[in-house]
């Protein structure tokens, strides 16, 4: 089976440019206004800043091109995830979420959806399809999982969820539309945090939801409009600017991750490496089938929390920080947030530093710990 392909990045860069008339700015203008001039009866144009904004609409235009589906922008990834759930569930609904995915999705479901009469069940990513999907109104999947980087078969899950009469939502934050295309694999909705690689510079919070289902799209739009969870114009402008270099950054990050994963896997201090691009990884064959790239996230396990912290904090080309996807390589010991991982488990987000320079710095820190 041929690996999936990503949209053409060159065309993405010129989506707006090919509509310009003489004298218009090539760079996207920032529309910073809560009010619009509305003489007489309203005729359907921009009306109010909570409903319309030209800057975030341009961001949505680029994201829609990448997803090949109508897209809504949100002020964070969790805002997009919330919209996807509140647009598809109601009291009495039964939903399935990953037990090892992003922990805030679980917290949202347990803290709020259950209180509204939604039945929430959980399964680990590697056995997500076990037991089938009969009786579930909504299935929410995340692959690769964050932070463990386990995979589940999106084509097979989409087929089985639809056969059971349910809706499939996929969190694609770890891969971006350039690395994995859940809608093409059968998902009904894709959500993502554009705070990560799409924004890419660790200076903006943003998220999006994409779907070809008109009813879900309209419900999510109304949730955003009536609930007020809208993106700010400045943030939308920054996210749009980030998307213009996503292809270049993502390629560099993924290529470097492949180099680092191979070398980390044979370092004597590293007990385990998870990276879908490694031939030895249990998810490698599935990754080749459903991912265009193997991503820029690597997980490694060292002997202890103390050893993990020492590695992160002594490497001059690693920033100790939560989140991922920025130009700076970052890492964190995920057990500190309560994830069900070993004390020495580290999630590494590979940045845009030159591969050999980055490896030299990482190897020096590991070697120093090994004595």
One Martini backbone bead per residue (centre of mass of N, CA, C, O) as a GRO file, in nm:
protein
  371
    1UNK     BB    1   0.095   0.037   0.024
    2UNK     BB    2   0.069   0.356  -0.016
    3UNK     BB    3   0.163   0.638   0.103
    4UNK     BB    4   0.056   0.914   0.202
    5UNK     BB    5  -0.025   1.243   0.095
    6UNK     BB    6   0.033   1.578   0.081
    7UNK     BB    7  -0.020   1.878   0.032
    8UNK     BB    8   0.063   2.151  -0.152
    9UNK     BB    9   0.268   2.399  -0.031
   10UNK     BB   10   0.289   2.605  -0.260
   11UNK     BB   11  -0.014   2.661  -0.288
   12UNK     BB   12  -0.057   2.758   0.002
   13UNK     BB   13   0.121   3.023  -0.023
   14UNK     BB   14  -0.094   3.128  -0.278
   15UNK     BB   15  -0.394   3.157  -0.203
   16UNK     BB   16  -0.401   3.471  -0.166
   17UNK     BB   17  -0.218   3.589  -0.392
   18UNK     BB   18  -0.417   3.490  -0.637
   19UNK     BB   19  -0.639   3.735  -0.534
   20UNK     BB   20  -0.486   3.983  -0.595
   21UNK     BB   21  -0.455   4.320  -0.632
   22UNK     BB   22  -0.338   4.605  -0.699
   23UNK     BB   23  -0.168   4.707  -0.393
   24UNK     BB   24  -0.179   4.470  -0.225
   25UNK     BB   25  -0.087   4.293   0.034
   26UNK     BB   26   0.089   4.006   0.085
   27UNK     BB   27   0.055   4.031   0.363
   28UNK     BB   28  -0.143   3.973   0.617
   29UNK     BB   29  -0.378   4.144   0.752
   30UNK     BB   30  -0.486   4.307   1.050
   31UNK     BB   31  -0.802   4.260   1.206
   32UNK     BB   32  -0.882   4.509   1.462
   33UNK     BB   33  -1.222   4.443   1.529
   34UNK     BB   34  -1.557   4.467   1.681
   35UNK     BB   35  -1.653   4.662   1.449
   36UNK     BB   36  -1.906   4.752   1.197
   37UNK     BB   37  -2.029   4.901   0.925
   38UNK     BB   38  -2.411   4.949   0.958
   39UNK     BB   39  -2.607   5.062   0.737
   40UNK     BB   40  -2.903   4.988   0.783
   41UNK     BB   41  -2.970   4.699   0.666
   42UNK     BB   42  -2.872   4.387   0.696
   43UNK     BB   43  -2.684   4.186   0.430
   44UNK     BB   44  -2.449   3.961   0.553
   45UNK     BB   45  -2.208   4.072   0.663
   46UNK     BB   46  -2.014   4.193   0.871
   47UNK     BB   47  -2.103   4.255   1.234
   48UNK     BB   48  -1.911   4.102   1.457
   49UNK     BB   49  -1.630   3.994   1.636
   50UNK     BB   50  -1.767   3.709   1.726
   51UNK     BB   51  -1.835   3.628   1.409
   52UNK     BB   52  -1.621   3.824   1.253
   53UNK     BB   53  -1.296   3.774   1.073
   54UNK     BB   54  -1.056   3.813   0.835
   55UNK     BB   55  -0.811   3.672   0.966
   56UNK     BB   56  -0.941   3.398   1.052
   57UNK     BB   57  -1.047   3.331   0.765
   58UNK     BB   58  -0.763   3.293   0.642
   59UNK     BB   59  -0.679   3.066   0.823
   60UNK     BB   60  -0.912   2.874   0.740
   61UNK     BB   61  -0.834   2.859   0.442
   62UNK     BB   62  -0.565   2.709   0.485
   63UNK     BB   63  -0.669   2.472   0.657
   64UNK     BB   64  -0.872   2.370   0.443
   65UNK     BB   65  -0.657   2.295   0.241
   66UNK     BB   66  -0.506   2.087   0.417
   67UNK     BB   67  -0.781   1.916   0.486
   68UNK     BB   68  -1.003   1.917   0.267
   69UNK     BB   69  -1.198   2.107   0.455
   70UNK     BB   70  -1.397   2.249   0.648
   71UNK     BB   71  -1.294   2.523   0.878
   72UNK     BB   72  -1.229   2.591   1.230
   73UNK     BB   73  -1.130   2.829   1.453
   74UNK     BB   74  -0.946   2.828   1.768
   75UNK     BB   75  -0.791   2.932   2.080
   76UNK     BB   76  -0.752   2.610   2.096
   77UNK     BB   77  -0.738   2.278   2.112
   78UNK     BB   78  -0.957   2.245   2.337
   79UNK     BB   79  -1.173   2.411   2.192
   80UNK     BB   80  -1.199   2.211   1.956
   81UNK     BB   81  -1.267   1.961   2.122
   82UNK     BB   82  -1.517   2.074   2.260
   83UNK     BB   83  -1.677   2.130   2.001
   84UNK     BB   84  -1.686   1.837   1.898
   85UNK     BB   85  -1.849   1.729   2.144
   86UNK     BB   86  -2.086   1.946   2.173
   87UNK     BB   87  -2.178   1.876   1.862
   88UNK     BB   88  -2.233   1.536   1.924
   89UNK     BB   89  -2.364   1.551   2.208
   90UNK     BB   90  -2.585   1.418   2.465
   91UNK     BB   91  -2.798   1.319   2.668
   92UNK     BB   92  -2.704   0.968   2.677
   93UNK     BB   93  -2.451   0.949   2.559
   94UNK     BB   94  -2.189   0.744   2.410
   95UNK     BB   95  -1.837   0.743   2.481
   96UNK     BB   96  -1.501   0.717   2.337
   97UNK     BB   97  -1.176   0.719   2.492
   98UNK     BB   98  -0.853   0.758   2.557
   99UNK     BB   99  -0.645   0.655   2.829
  100UNK     BB  100  -0.352   0.764   2.670
  101UNK     BB  101  -0.407   1.041   2.608
  102UNK     BB  102  -0.487   1.343   2.641
  103UNK     BB  103  -0.571   1.441   2.959
  104UNK     BB  104  -0.780   1.677   2.908
  105UNK     BB  105  -0.994   1.510   2.767
  106UNK     BB  106  -1.061   1.346   3.016
  107UNK     BB  107  -1.132   1.577   3.207
  108UNK     BB  108  -1.365   1.691   3.045
  109UNK     BB  109  -1.538   1.433   3.046
  110UNK     BB  110  -1.549   1.385   3.359
  111UNK     BB  111  -1.629   1.683   3.462
  112UNK     BB  112  -1.874   1.745   3.235
  113UNK     BB  113  -2.015   1.527   3.062
  114UNK     BB  114  -2.113   1.343   3.295
  115UNK     BB  115  -2.292   1.576   3.428
  116UNK     BB  116  -2.479   1.567   3.143
  117UNK     BB  117  -2.525   1.243   3.075
  118UNK     BB  118  -2.256   1.121   2.979
  119UNK     BB  119  -2.106   0.832   2.864
  120UNK     BB  120  -1.776   0.733   2.973
  121UNK     BB  121  -1.521   0.564   2.793
  122UNK     BB  122  -1.214   0.356   2.809
  123UNK     BB  123  -0.913   0.306   2.598
  124UNK     BB  124  -0.645   0.187   2.473
  125UNK     BB  125  -0.488   0.231   2.180
  126UNK     BB  126  -0.387  -0.070   2.114
  127UNK     BB  127  -0.714  -0.159   2.207
  128UNK     BB  128  -0.950   0.019   2.082
  129UNK     BB  129  -1.116  -0.214   1.911
  130UNK     BB  130  -1.180  -0.370   2.147
  131UNK     BB  131  -1.531  -0.462   2.146
  132UNK     BB  132  -1.605  -0.244   1.976
  133UNK     BB  133  -1.888   0.012   1.876
  134UNK     BB  134  -2.139  -0.064   1.999
  135UNK     BB  135  -2.334   0.216   2.127
  136UNK     BB  136  -2.162   0.442   2.008
  137UNK     BB  137  -2.183   0.777   1.918
  138UNK     BB  138  -1.879   0.848   2.010
  139UNK     BB  139  -1.544   0.850   1.873
  140UNK     BB  140  -1.222   0.917   2.031
  141UNK     BB  141  -0.915   0.964   1.871
  142UNK     BB  142  -0.545   0.900   1.913
  143UNK     BB  143  -0.289   0.928   1.646
  144UNK     BB  144  -0.060   0.943   1.808
  145UNK     BB  145  -0.008   0.919   2.122
  146UNK     BB  146  -0.024   1.128   2.424
  147UNK     BB  147   0.305   1.025   2.486
  148UNK     BB  148   0.351   0.710   2.377
  149UNK     BB  149   0.313   0.650   2.056
  150UNK     BB  150   0.064   0.507   1.984
  151UNK     BB  151  -0.137   0.305   1.761
  152UNK     BB  152  -0.419   0.321   1.538
  153UNK     BB  153  -0.660   0.201   1.306
  154UNK     BB  154  -0.839   0.419   1.123
  155UNK     BB  155  -0.978   0.262   0.901
  156UNK     BB  156  -1.104   0.039   1.078
  157UNK     BB  157  -1.249   0.222   1.280
  158UNK     BB  158  -1.426   0.379   1.085
  159UNK     BB  159  -1.578   0.136   0.974
  160UNK     BB  160  -1.692   0.033   1.254
  161UNK     BB  161  -1.831   0.288   1.351
  162UNK     BB  162  -2.026   0.319   1.110
  163UNK     BB  163  -2.158   0.037   1.133
  164UNK     BB  164  -2.262   0.133   1.437
  165UNK     BB  165  -2.354   0.455   1.404
  166UNK     BB  166  -2.108   0.643   1.436
  167UNK     BB  167  -1.865   0.887   1.539
  168UNK     BB  168  -1.545   1.014   1.420
  169UNK     BB  169  -1.282   1.143   1.618
  170UNK     BB  170  -0.961   1.315   1.551
  171UNK     BB  171  -0.650   1.360   1.697
  172UNK     BB  172  -0.377   1.544   1.505
  173UNK     BB  173  -0.146   1.696   1.661
  174UNK     BB  174   0.124   1.516   1.618
  175UNK     BB  175   0.110   1.550   1.272
  176UNK     BB  176  -0.059   1.697   1.097
  177UNK     BB  177  -0.161   1.727   0.763
  178UNK     BB  178   0.138   1.639   0.660
  179UNK     BB  179   0.137   1.343   0.824
  180UNK     BB  180  -0.191   1.323   0.855
  181UNK     BB  181  -0.532   1.199   0.722
  182UNK     BB  182  -0.821   1.128   0.870
  183UNK     BB  183  -1.040   1.187   0.654
  184UNK     BB  184  -0.916   0.984   0.444
  185UNK     BB  185  -0.957   0.738   0.667
  186UNK     BB  186  -1.281   0.819   0.779
  187UNK     BB  187  -1.325   1.055   0.935
  188UNK     BB  188  -1.547   1.312   1.045
  189UNK     BB  189  -1.332   1.443   1.250
  190UNK     BB  190  -1.084   1.701   1.297
  191UNK     BB  191  -0.839   1.774   1.548
  192UNK     BB  192  -0.625   2.056   1.670
  193UNK     BB  193  -0.315   2.189   1.780
  194UNK     BB  194  -0.168   2.496   1.663
  195UNK     BB  195   0.042   2.547   1.888
  196UNK     BB  196   0.225   2.375   1.758
  197UNK     BB  197   0.356   2.331   1.454
  198UNK     BB  198   0.191   2.539   1.295
  199UNK     BB  199   0.296   2.775   1.458
  200UNK     BB  200   0.610   2.692   1.585
  201UNK     BB  201   0.700   2.947   1.818
  202UNK     BB  202   0.575   2.959   2.111
  203UNK     BB  203   0.337   3.228   2.069
  204UNK     BB  204   0.062   3.048   2.032
  205UNK     BB  205  -0.287   2.995   2.052
  206UNK     BB  206  -0.441   2.713   1.872
  207UNK     BB  207  -0.721   2.579   1.673
  208UNK     BB  208  -0.898   2.298   1.501
  209UNK     BB  209  -1.180   2.217   1.280
  210UNK     BB  210  -1.267   1.937   1.061
  211UNK     BB  211  -1.537   1.892   0.811
  212UNK     BB  212  -1.793   1.727   0.587
  213UNK     BB  213  -2.014   1.780   0.801
  214UNK     BB  214  -2.262   2.008   0.811
  215UNK     BB  215  -2.387   1.968   1.094
  216UNK     BB  216  -2.129   1.979   1.260
  217UNK     BB  217  -2.025   2.249   1.159
  218UNK     BB  218  -2.268   2.419   1.258
  219UNK     BB  219  -2.253   2.341   1.557
  220UNK     BB  220  -1.961   2.446   1.602
  221UNK     BB  221  -2.016   2.738   1.518
  222UNK     BB  222  -2.231   2.792   1.738
  223UNK     BB  223  -2.057   2.729   1.979
  224UNK     BB  224  -1.859   2.960   1.924
  225UNK     BB  225  -2.059   3.198   1.910
  226UNK     BB  226  -2.228   3.150   2.180
  227UNK     BB  227  -1.973   3.083   2.372
  228UNK     BB  228  -1.704   3.263   2.272
  229UNK     BB  229  -1.475   3.063   2.131
  230UNK     BB  230  -1.256   3.274   1.997
  231UNK     BB  231  -1.028   3.399   1.800
  232UNK     BB  232  -0.776   3.608   1.785
  233UNK     BB  233  -0.637   3.810   1.554
  234UNK     BB  234  -0.338   3.794   1.639
  235UNK     BB  235  -0.330   3.485   1.661
  236UNK     BB  236  -0.419   3.426   1.371
  237UNK     BB  237  -0.179   3.569   1.239
  238UNK     BB  238   0.043   3.390   1.362
  239UNK     BB  239  -0.064   3.119   1.254
  240UNK     BB  240  -0.048   3.193   0.957
  241UNK     BB  241   0.256   3.242   0.954
  242UNK     BB  242   0.336   2.956   1.044
  243UNK     BB  243   0.215   2.797   0.796
  244UNK     BB  244   0.424   2.909   0.581
  245UNK     BB  245   0.662   2.708   0.736
  246UNK     BB  246   0.573   2.414   0.791
  247UNK     BB  247   0.704   2.239   0.572
  248UNK     BB  248   0.998   2.304   0.647
  249UNK     BB  249   0.992   2.231   0.949
  250UNK     BB  250   0.870   1.946   0.936
  251UNK     BB  251   1.087   1.817   0.767
  252UNK     BB  252   1.325   1.870   0.957
  253UNK     BB  253   1.209   1.733   1.212
  254UNK     BB  254   1.161   1.449   1.091
  255UNK     BB  255   1.447   1.390   0.992
  256UNK     BB  256   1.587   1.424   1.267
  257UNK     BB  257   1.425   1.210   1.423
  258UNK     BB  258   1.532   0.968   1.266
  259UNK     BB  259   1.824   1.000   1.354
  260UNK     BB  260   1.791   1.004   1.665
  261UNK     BB  261   1.640   0.737   1.712
  262UNK     BB  262   1.867   0.547   1.616
  263UNK     BB  263   2.077   0.646   1.834
  264UNK     BB  264   1.914   0.612   2.095
  265UNK     BB  265   1.862   0.297   2.064
  266UNK     BB  266   2.201   0.247   2.120
  267UNK     BB  267   2.212   0.369   2.387
  268UNK     BB  268   2.300   0.254   2.704
  269UNK     BB  269   2.098   0.453   2.874
  270UNK     BB  270   1.865   0.352   2.691
  271UNK     BB  271   1.583   0.150   2.740
  272UNK     BB  272   1.371   0.318   2.554
  273UNK     BB  273   1.210   0.353   2.226
  274UNK     BB  274   0.969   0.577   2.067
  275UNK     BB  275   0.917   0.541   1.706
  276UNK     BB  276   0.755   0.490   1.409
  277UNK     BB  277   1.030   0.483   1.224
  278UNK     BB  278   1.109   0.231   1.358
  279UNK     BB  279   1.140  -0.098   1.279
  280UNK     BB  280   1.106  -0.188   1.595
  281UNK     BB  281   0.841  -0.071   1.612
  282UNK     BB  282   0.515  -0.177   1.674
  283UNK     BB  283   0.399   0.069   1.462
  284UNK     BB  284   0.542   0.077   1.182
  285UNK     BB  285   0.350  -0.056   0.973
  286UNK     BB  286   0.110   0.132   1.026
  287UNK     BB  287   0.253   0.397   0.969
  288UNK     BB  288   0.305   0.337   0.663
  289UNK     BB  289  -0.011   0.336   0.593
  290UNK     BB  290  -0.117   0.634   0.755
  291UNK     BB  291   0.161   0.793   0.716
  292UNK     BB  292   0.365   1.035   0.564
  293UNK     BB  293   0.502   1.059   0.842
  294UNK     BB  294   0.672   1.006   1.167
  295UNK     BB  295   0.760   1.261   1.292
  296UNK     BB  296   0.894   1.460   1.600
  297UNK     BB  297   0.842   1.240   1.814
  298UNK     BB  298   1.009   1.120   2.113
  299UNK     BB  299   1.054   0.837   2.324
  300UNK     BB  300   1.221   0.796   2.642
  301UNK     BB  301   1.394   0.569   2.874
  302UNK     BB  302   1.515   0.595   3.184
  303UNK     BB  303   1.599   0.496   3.505
  304UNK     BB  304   1.508   0.793   3.614
  305UNK     BB  305   1.405   1.096   3.715
  306UNK     BB  306   1.686   1.211   3.770
  307UNK     BB  307   1.807   1.136   3.495
  308UNK     BB  308   1.607   1.285   3.320
  309UNK     BB  309   1.653   1.571   3.434
  310UNK     BB  310   1.955   1.583   3.374
  311UNK     BB  311   1.940   1.560   3.071
  312UNK     BB  312   1.759   1.805   3.012
  313UNK     BB  313   1.926   2.029   3.194
  314UNK     BB  314   2.223   1.976   3.038
  315UNK     BB  315   2.112   2.038   2.762
  316UNK     BB  316   2.161   2.315   2.550
  317UNK     BB  317   1.936   2.196   2.312
  318UNK     BB  318   1.721   2.188   2.557
  319UNK     BB  319   1.394   2.247   2.654
  320UNK     BB  320   1.217   2.279   2.950
  321UNK     BB  321   0.890   2.176   2.843
  322UNK     BB  322   0.585   2.207   2.759
  323UNK     BB  323   0.487   2.090   2.493
  324UNK     BB  324   0.507   2.121   2.121
  325UNK     BB  325   0.651   2.205   1.787
  326UNK     BB  326   0.891   2.378   1.794
  327UNK     BB  327   1.201   2.507   1.704
  328UNK     BB  328   1.264   2.403   1.980
  329UNK     BB  329   1.397   2.177   2.154
  330UNK     BB  330   1.206   1.958   2.366
  331UNK     BB  331   1.141   1.845   2.714
  332UNK     BB  332   0.975   1.585   2.925
  333UNK     BB  333   0.862   1.460   3.230
  334UNK     BB  334   0.551   1.314   3.238
  335UNK     BB  335   0.504   1.216   3.537
  336UNK     BB  336   0.458   1.507   3.661
  337UNK     BB  337   0.143   1.494   3.533
  338UNK     BB  338   0.035   1.174   3.567
  339UNK     BB  339   0.128   0.986   3.373
  340UNK     BB  340   0.137   0.640   3.264
  341UNK     BB  341   0.463   0.634   3.336
  342UNK     BB  342   0.774   0.625   3.372
  343UNK     BB  343   0.990   0.814   3.555
  344UNK     BB  344   1.206   0.815   3.288
  345UNK     BB  345   1.011   0.948   3.098
  346UNK     BB  346   1.054   1.104   2.765
  347UNK     BB  347   0.952   1.382   2.578
  348UNK     BB  348   1.051   1.457   2.246
  349UNK     BB  349   1.088   1.767   2.066
  350UNK     BB  350   1.182   1.826   1.756
  351UNK     BB  351   1.350   2.063   1.599
  352UNK     BB  352   1.557   2.291   1.380
  353UNK     BB  353   1.812   2.185   1.435
  354UNK     BB  354   2.086   2.056   1.355
  355UNK     BB  355   2.137   1.727   1.377
  356UNK     BB  356   2.439   1.705   1.466
  357UNK     BB  357   2.431   1.919   1.688
  358UNK     BB  358   2.209   1.789   1.855
  359UNK     BB  359   2.340   1.513   1.902
  360UNK     BB  360   2.594   1.609   2.042
  361UNK     BB  361   2.445   1.727   2.289
  362UNK     BB  362   2.292   1.471   2.377
  363UNK     BB  363   2.532   1.275   2.402
  364UNK     BB  364   2.688   1.434   2.617
  365UNK     BB  365   2.471   1.409   2.839
  366UNK     BB  366   2.455   1.102   2.845
  367UNK     BB  367   2.755   1.039   2.892
  368UNK     BB  368   2.779   1.189   3.163
  369UNK     BB  369   2.578   0.997   3.312
  370UNK     BB  370   2.745   0.729   3.250
  371UNK     BB  371   3.062   0.814   3.310
   0.00000   0.00000   0.00000
